[in-house]
């Protein structure tokens, strides 16, 4: 234990000096009483005890003060860690809320009018959709008849049209991504009907910014125009992100 320094003196030096004085007999001036060794020693012992108490009290105070300071520092560190943990918890809660409230991109468009949608024989054309059933990303452009991918991932795509057909008529439907054929389906009618269904459906992996369009084609020996029936029950394009 280190003793506190008092005015340049170390407490133990003061005590040692007082002990030395206790063994020296002090002679008073003329007319004064002589102080004996025993009395001097008793006073010195009392002073030593008093100074020891002061030193012990000072040491105890410094020890407790340092201990409290250490505890306060530890509490501050714990509060910092708690603050960091709360920040992580808030981030997790935000992620969970966003995940729970997330709705994947999806849309459905179709052609509808008082008249049928006509396709000439031997010529491909982009399907002209003019009605939006739903589109939660506002991604389908009715002017360009294209759907723009806003989130990369896997999508379920279905495109279909019902058309009048005669035996031997040839029909095709294609999905284009950025002007390149991504998927193609073709059918040849083996009977005559006014509701021949041509369907394309599959799962595709698209990148952000991809532009999707539907191309249709029909051919018949008489080079006659064929009509697609209007309405969302007969023709449509649907897309939904699945992963």
C-alpha atoms as a printed R data frame, in Angstrom:
    type eleno elety resid chain resno       x       y       z
1   ATOM     1    CA   UNK     A     1   0.000   0.000   0.000
2   ATOM     2    CA   UNK     A     2   1.409   3.385  -0.974
3   ATOM     3    CA   UNK     A     3   1.188   6.120   1.657
4   ATOM     4    CA   UNK     A     4  -0.018   9.526   0.541
5   ATOM     5    CA   UNK     A     5   2.666  12.221   0.199
6   ATOM     6    CA   UNK     A     6   1.992  15.258   2.408
7   ATOM     7    CA   UNK     A     7   3.851  18.533   1.545
8   ATOM     8    CA   UNK     A     8   6.856  16.689   0.209
9   ATOM     9    CA   UNK     A     9   7.028  14.280   3.124
10  ATOM    10    CA   UNK     A    10   5.916  10.674   2.940
11  ATOM    11    CA   UNK     A    11   3.752   9.740   5.874
12  ATOM    12    CA   UNK     A    12   6.046   6.894   6.896
13  ATOM    13    CA   UNK     A    13   8.980   9.379   7.127
14  ATOM    14    CA   UNK     A    14   6.979  11.590   9.484
15  ATOM    15    CA   UNK     A    15   6.140   8.615  11.691
16  ATOM    16    CA   UNK     A    16   9.760   7.502  11.791
17  ATOM    17    CA   UNK     A    17  10.847  11.023  12.794
18  ATOM    18    CA   UNK     A    18   8.317  11.141  15.589
19  ATOM    19    CA   UNK     A    19   9.525   7.788  16.900
20  ATOM    20    CA   UNK     A    20  13.105   9.082  16.960
21  ATOM    21    CA   UNK     A    21  12.003  12.148  18.941
22  ATOM    22    CA   UNK     A    22  10.298   9.945  21.515
23  ATOM    23    CA   UNK     A    23  13.687   8.591  22.632
24  ATOM    24    CA   UNK     A    24  15.283  12.039  23.067
25  ATOM    25    CA   UNK     A    25  14.714  13.714  26.376
26  ATOM    26    CA   UNK     A    26  13.608  17.310  25.927
27  ATOM    27    CA   UNK     A    27  14.955  19.877  28.414
28  ATOM    28    CA   UNK     A    28  12.856  22.978  28.922
29  ATOM    29    CA   UNK     A    29  14.098  26.486  29.225
30  ATOM    30    CA   UNK     A    30  14.738  28.013  32.611
31  ATOM    31    CA   UNK     A    31  11.563  28.260  34.670
32  ATOM    32    CA   UNK     A    32   9.763  25.613  32.650
33  ATOM    33    CA   UNK     A    33   8.903  22.090  33.597
34  ATOM    34    CA   UNK     A    34  10.899  19.195  32.135
35  ATOM    35    CA   UNK     A    35   8.978  16.873  29.850
36  ATOM    36    CA   UNK     A    36   9.733  13.227  30.502
37  ATOM    37    CA   UNK     A    37  10.367  10.502  27.962
38  ATOM    38    CA   UNK     A    38   7.215   8.663  28.922
39  ATOM    39    CA   UNK     A    39   4.960  11.655  28.355
40  ATOM    40    CA   UNK     A    40   6.671  12.445  25.073
41  ATOM    41    CA   UNK     A    41   6.344   8.842  23.940
42  ATOM    42    CA   UNK     A    42   2.637   8.756  24.791
43  ATOM    43    CA   UNK     A    43   1.984  11.871  22.719
44  ATOM    44    CA   UNK     A    44   3.954  10.501  19.815
45  ATOM    45    CA   UNK     A    45   2.036   7.208  19.892
46  ATOM    46    CA   UNK     A    46  -1.239   9.106  19.926
47  ATOM    47    CA   UNK     A    47  -0.109  11.187  16.960
48  ATOM    48    CA   UNK     A    48   1.019   8.065  15.079
49  ATOM    49    CA   UNK     A    49  -2.357   6.436  15.644
50  ATOM    50    CA   UNK     A    50  -4.149   9.557  14.461
51  ATOM    51    CA   UNK     A    51  -2.029   9.870  11.337
52  ATOM    52    CA   UNK     A    52  -2.493   6.167  10.601
53  ATOM    53    CA   UNK     A    53  -6.251   6.666  10.783
54  ATOM    54    CA   UNK     A    54  -6.049   9.562   8.385
55  ATOM    55    CA   UNK     A    55  -3.908   7.534   5.972
56  ATOM    56    CA   UNK     A    56  -6.249   4.559   6.181
57  ATOM    57    CA   UNK     A    57  -9.282   6.793   5.603
58  ATOM    58    CA   UNK     A    58  -7.616   8.461   2.623
59  ATOM    59    CA   UNK     A    59  -6.654   5.109   1.139
60  ATOM    60    CA   UNK     A    60 -10.166   3.722   1.681
61  ATOM    61    CA   UNK     A    61 -11.683   6.755  -0.010
62  ATOM    62    CA   UNK     A    62  -9.341   6.468  -3.007
63  ATOM    63    CA   UNK     A    63  -9.978   2.726  -3.286
64  ATOM    64    CA   UNK     A    64 -13.774   3.117  -3.225
65  ATOM    65    CA   UNK     A    65 -13.600   6.049  -5.635
66  ATOM    66    CA   UNK     A    66 -11.506   4.060  -8.117
67  ATOM    67    CA   UNK     A    67 -13.832   1.070  -7.744
68  ATOM    68    CA   UNK     A    68 -16.883   3.232  -8.461
69  ATOM    69    CA   UNK     A    69 -15.148   4.746 -11.500
70  ATOM    70    CA   UNK     A    70 -14.366   1.261 -12.815
71  ATOM    71    CA   UNK     A    71 -17.992   0.218 -12.320
72  ATOM    72    CA   UNK     A    72 -19.220   3.319 -14.139
73  ATOM    73    CA   UNK     A    73 -16.887   2.564 -17.050
74  ATOM    74    CA   UNK     A    74 -18.184  -1.026 -17.221
75  ATOM    75    CA   UNK     A    75 -21.790   0.218 -17.103
76  ATOM    76    CA   UNK     A    76 -21.039   2.619 -19.947
77  ATOM    77    CA   UNK     A    77 -19.565  -0.217 -22.007
78  ATOM    78    CA   UNK     A    78 -22.635  -2.362 -21.295
79  ATOM    79    CA   UNK     A    79 -24.946   0.478 -22.335
80  ATOM    80    CA   UNK     A    80 -22.992   0.808 -25.591
81  ATOM    81    CA   UNK     A    81 -23.334  -2.931 -26.244
82  ATOM    82    CA   UNK     A    82 -27.050  -2.788 -25.422
83  ATOM    83    CA   UNK     A    83 -27.431   0.108 -27.860
84  ATOM    84    CA   UNK     A    84 -25.668  -1.887 -30.592
85  ATOM    85    CA   UNK     A    85 -27.864  -4.917 -29.865
86  ATOM    86    CA   UNK     A    86 -31.019  -2.792 -30.046
87  ATOM    87    CA   UNK     A    87 -29.880  -1.463 -33.421
88  ATOM    88    CA   UNK     A    88 -29.471  -5.044 -34.697
89  ATOM    89    CA   UNK     A    89 -32.915  -5.972 -33.343
90  ATOM    90    CA   UNK     A    90 -34.455  -2.932 -35.065
91  ATOM    91    CA   UNK     A    91 -32.834  -3.940 -38.362
92  ATOM    92    CA   UNK     A    92 -34.184  -7.491 -37.981
93  ATOM    93    CA   UNK     A    93 -37.665  -6.176 -37.193
94  ATOM    94    CA   UNK     A    94 -37.542  -3.934 -40.252
95  ATOM    95    CA   UNK     A    95 -36.487  -6.893 -42.422
96  ATOM    96    CA   UNK     A    96 -39.243  -9.110 -41.002
97  ATOM    97    CA   UNK     A    97 -41.870  -6.401 -41.551
98  ATOM    98    CA   UNK     A    98 -40.719  -5.816 -45.118
99  ATOM    99    CA   UNK     A    99 -40.702  -9.571 -45.783
100 ATOM   100    CA   UNK     A   100 -44.176 -10.040 -44.333
101 ATOM   101    CA   UNK     A   101 -45.582  -7.103 -46.305
102 ATOM   102    CA   UNK     A   102 -43.754  -7.954 -49.554
103 ATOM   103    CA   UNK     A   103 -45.905  -8.599 -52.620
104 ATOM   104    CA   UNK     A   104 -44.032 -10.078 -55.596
105 ATOM   105    CA   UNK     A   105 -44.425  -8.444 -59.008
106 ATOM   106    CA   UNK     A   106 -47.414  -9.720 -60.969
107 ATOM   107    CA   UNK     A   107 -49.568  -8.519 -63.810
108 ATOM   108    CA   UNK     A   108 -52.285  -9.552 -66.219
109 ATOM   109    CA   UNK     A   109 -53.203  -7.788 -69.470
110 ATOM   110    CA   UNK     A   110 -55.527  -8.702 -72.305
111 ATOM   111    CA   UNK     A   111 -57.225  -7.431 -75.460
112 ATOM   112    CA   UNK     A   112 -60.868  -6.446 -75.337
113 ATOM   113    CA   UNK     A   113 -63.022  -4.605 -77.861
114 ATOM   114    CA   UNK     A   114 -66.371  -4.849 -79.599
115 ATOM   115    CA   UNK     A   115 -64.613  -6.368 -82.594
116 ATOM   116    CA   UNK     A   116 -62.335  -9.387 -82.832
117 ATOM   117    CA   UNK     A   117 -58.566  -9.098 -83.016
118 ATOM   118    CA   UNK     A   118 -57.489 -10.001 -86.572
119 ATOM   119    CA   UNK     A   119 -54.186 -11.644 -87.572
120 ATOM   120    CA   UNK     A   120 -53.221 -11.823 -91.264
121 ATOM   121    CA   UNK     A   121 -51.836 -15.062 -92.654
122 ATOM   122    CA   UNK     A   122 -48.068 -15.438 -92.955
123 ATOM   123    CA   UNK     A   123 -47.090 -12.383 -90.894
124 ATOM   124    CA   UNK     A   124 -45.845 -12.157 -87.300
125 ATOM   125    CA   UNK     A   125 -46.931  -9.275 -85.119
126 ATOM   126    CA   UNK     A   126 -46.618  -8.087 -81.528
127 ATOM   127    CA   UNK     A   127 -49.824  -8.795 -79.677
128 ATOM   128    CA   UNK     A   128 -51.692  -5.553 -79.100
129 ATOM   129    CA   UNK     A   129 -52.979  -5.658 -75.513
130 ATOM   130    CA   UNK     A   130 -55.229  -2.766 -74.532
131 ATOM   131    CA   UNK     A   131 -56.559  -3.631 -71.065
132 ATOM   132    CA   UNK     A   132 -54.774  -4.083 -67.711
133 ATOM   133    CA   UNK     A   133 -56.475  -6.405 -65.261
134 ATOM   134    CA   UNK     A   134 -53.835  -5.833 -62.553
135 ATOM   135    CA   UNK     A   135 -50.201  -4.735 -62.416
136 ATOM   136    CA   UNK     A   136 -48.717  -4.099 -58.965
137 ATOM   137    CA   UNK     A   137 -45.466  -2.626 -60.336
138 ATOM   138    CA   UNK     A   138 -46.945  -0.558 -63.187
139 ATOM   139    CA   UNK     A   139 -44.548  -2.499 -65.390
140 ATOM   140    CA   UNK     A   140 -46.696  -3.122 -68.458
141 ATOM   141    CA   UNK     A   141 -46.692  -0.438 -71.127
142 ATOM   142    CA   UNK     A   142 -49.840  -0.569 -73.263
143 ATOM   143    CA   UNK     A   143 -48.261   1.700 -75.865
144 ATOM   144    CA   UNK     A   144 -45.292  -0.571 -76.573
145 ATOM   145    CA   UNK     A   145 -47.113  -3.758 -75.479
146 ATOM   146    CA   UNK     A   146 -44.118  -4.673 -73.307
147 ATOM   147    CA   UNK     A   147 -43.543  -5.676 -69.708
148 ATOM   148    CA   UNK     A   148 -40.358  -4.436 -67.988
149 ATOM   149    CA   UNK     A   149 -38.735  -6.547 -65.278
150 ATOM   150    CA   UNK     A   150 -38.095  -4.444 -62.156
151 ATOM   151    CA   UNK     A   151 -36.778  -7.229 -59.918
152 ATOM   152    CA   UNK     A   152 -34.436  -9.998 -61.110
153 ATOM   153    CA   UNK     A   153 -35.494 -13.576 -60.436
154 ATOM   154    CA   UNK     A   154 -37.652 -16.441 -61.632
155 ATOM   155    CA   UNK     A   155 -41.034 -15.666 -63.141
156 ATOM   156    CA   UNK     A   156 -44.016 -17.759 -64.203
157 ATOM   157    CA   UNK     A   157 -45.212 -16.493 -67.601
158 ATOM   158    CA   UNK     A   158 -48.361 -17.551 -69.437
159 ATOM   159    CA   UNK     A   159 -49.636 -16.163 -72.738
160 ATOM   160    CA   UNK     A   160 -52.658 -17.469 -74.609
161 ATOM   161    CA   UNK     A   161 -55.131 -16.660 -77.307
162 ATOM   162    CA   UNK     A   162 -58.265 -18.395 -78.642
163 ATOM   163    CA   UNK     A   163 -58.692 -18.114 -82.402
164 ATOM   164    CA   UNK     A   164 -60.929 -19.396 -85.147
165 ATOM   165    CA   UNK     A   165 -59.249 -22.175 -87.107
166 ATOM   166    CA   UNK     A   166 -59.764 -24.562 -89.973
167 ATOM   167    CA   UNK     A   167 -58.251 -27.995 -90.315
168 ATOM   168    CA   UNK     A   168 -54.559 -27.587 -91.233
169 ATOM   169    CA   UNK     A   169 -54.124 -23.994 -90.029
170 ATOM   170    CA   UNK     A   170 -50.777 -23.320 -88.356
171 ATOM   171    CA   UNK     A   171 -50.452 -21.073 -85.257
172 ATOM   172    CA   UNK     A   172 -47.532 -19.880 -83.165
173 ATOM   173    CA   UNK     A   173 -46.976 -17.788 -80.037
174 ATOM   174    CA   UNK     A   174 -43.572 -16.547 -78.884
175 ATOM   175    CA   UNK     A   175 -42.127 -14.801 -75.834
176 ATOM   176    CA   UNK     A   176 -39.417 -12.262 -76.661
177 ATOM   177    CA   UNK     A   177 -36.981 -10.784 -74.160
178 ATOM   178    CA   UNK     A   178 -35.208  -7.654 -75.380
179 ATOM   179    CA   UNK     A   179 -36.278  -8.518 -78.929
180 ATOM   180    CA   UNK     A   180 -34.818 -12.050 -78.792
181 ATOM   181    CA   UNK     A   181 -36.995 -15.165 -78.884
182 ATOM   182    CA   UNK     A   182 -36.962 -16.655 -75.389
183 ATOM   183    CA   UNK     A   183 -39.648 -19.298 -75.844
184 ATOM   184    CA   UNK     A   184 -41.863 -20.471 -78.720
185 ATOM   185    CA   UNK     A   185 -44.925 -22.721 -78.998
186 ATOM   186    CA   UNK     A   186 -46.662 -23.794 -82.227
187 ATOM   187    CA   UNK     A   187 -49.774 -25.818 -83.005
188 ATOM   188    CA   UNK     A   188 -51.493 -27.101 -86.140
189 ATOM   189    CA   UNK     A   189 -55.273 -27.423 -86.061
190 ATOM   190    CA   UNK     A   190 -56.563 -30.896 -86.832
191 ATOM   191    CA   UNK     A   191 -60.182 -29.805 -86.911
192 ATOM   192    CA   UNK     A   192 -62.220 -26.700 -87.551
193 ATOM   193    CA   UNK     A   193 -63.323 -24.598 -84.564
194 ATOM   194    CA   UNK     A   194 -63.879 -21.001 -83.601
195 ATOM   195    CA   UNK     A   195 -62.046 -21.344 -80.263
196 ATOM   196    CA   UNK     A   196 -58.712 -22.967 -81.024
197 ATOM   197    CA   UNK     A   197 -56.448 -22.365 -78.019
198 ATOM   198    CA   UNK     A   198 -52.747 -21.513 -78.421
199 ATOM   199    CA   UNK     A   199 -50.847 -21.375 -75.095
200 ATOM   200    CA   UNK     A   200 -47.306 -20.647 -73.971
201 ATOM   201    CA   UNK     A   201 -46.373 -21.159 -70.307
202 ATOM   202    CA   UNK     A   202 -43.076 -21.696 -68.518
203 ATOM   203    CA   UNK     A   203 -40.746 -20.455 -65.763
204 ATOM   204    CA   UNK     A   204 -38.004 -18.043 -66.787
205 ATOM   205    CA   UNK     A   205 -35.060 -16.361 -65.110
206 ATOM   206    CA   UNK     A   206 -35.087 -12.666 -65.969
207 ATOM   207    CA   UNK     A   207 -32.676  -9.848 -65.198
208 ATOM   208    CA   UNK     A   208 -33.662  -6.387 -64.072
209 ATOM   209    CA   UNK     A   209 -34.534  -4.221 -67.061
210 ATOM   210    CA   UNK     A   210 -35.495  -7.076 -69.402
211 ATOM   211    CA   UNK     A   211 -38.319  -6.077 -71.737
212 ATOM   212    CA   UNK     A   212 -40.879  -8.786 -72.575
213 ATOM   213    CA   UNK     A   213 -43.265  -8.889 -75.538
214 ATOM   214    CA   UNK     A   214 -45.574 -11.500 -77.045
215 ATOM   215    CA   UNK     A   215 -45.410 -12.283 -80.755
216 ATOM   216    CA   UNK     A   216 -48.211 -14.124 -82.574
217 ATOM   217    CA   UNK     A   217 -48.287 -15.763 -86.007
218 ATOM   218    CA   UNK     A   218 -50.749 -17.766 -88.108
219 ATOM   219    CA   UNK     A   219 -50.628 -19.324 -91.565
220 ATOM   220    CA   UNK     A   220 -53.262 -21.015 -93.675
221 ATOM   221    CA   UNK     A   221 -53.361 -22.168 -97.295
222 ATOM   222    CA   UNK     A   222 -56.066 -19.694 -98.230
223 ATOM   223    CA   UNK     A   223 -54.014 -16.760 -96.810
224 ATOM   224    CA   UNK     A   224 -57.104 -15.744 -94.918
225 ATOM   225    CA   UNK     A   225 -57.177 -13.526 -91.853
226 ATOM   226    CA   UNK     A   226 -58.031 -15.287 -88.614
227 ATOM   227    CA   UNK     A   227 -59.767 -13.608 -85.680
228 ATOM   228    CA   UNK     A   228 -58.807 -13.833 -82.009
229 ATOM   229    CA   UNK     A   229 -61.735 -13.517 -79.655
230 ATOM   230    CA   UNK     A   230 -61.685 -10.442 -77.389
231 ATOM   231    CA   UNK     A   231 -61.892 -10.523 -73.619
232 ATOM   232    CA   UNK     A   232 -59.678 -11.724 -70.769
233 ATOM   233    CA   UNK     A   233 -61.184 -15.218 -70.910
234 ATOM   234    CA   UNK     A   234 -59.914 -15.746 -74.484
235 ATOM   235    CA   UNK     A   235 -56.592 -13.939 -74.612
236 ATOM   236    CA   UNK     A   236 -54.155 -12.688 -71.976
237 ATOM   237    CA   UNK     A   237 -50.592 -12.305 -70.818
238 ATOM   238    CA   UNK     A   238 -49.810 -13.007 -67.166
239 ATOM   239    CA   UNK     A   239 -46.561 -12.840 -65.230
240 ATOM   240    CA   UNK     A   240 -45.723 -13.409 -61.561
241 ATOM   241    CA   UNK     A   241 -42.403 -13.517 -59.723
242 ATOM   242    CA   UNK     A   242 -42.034 -16.821 -57.856
243 ATOM   243    CA   UNK     A   243 -38.466 -16.520 -56.504
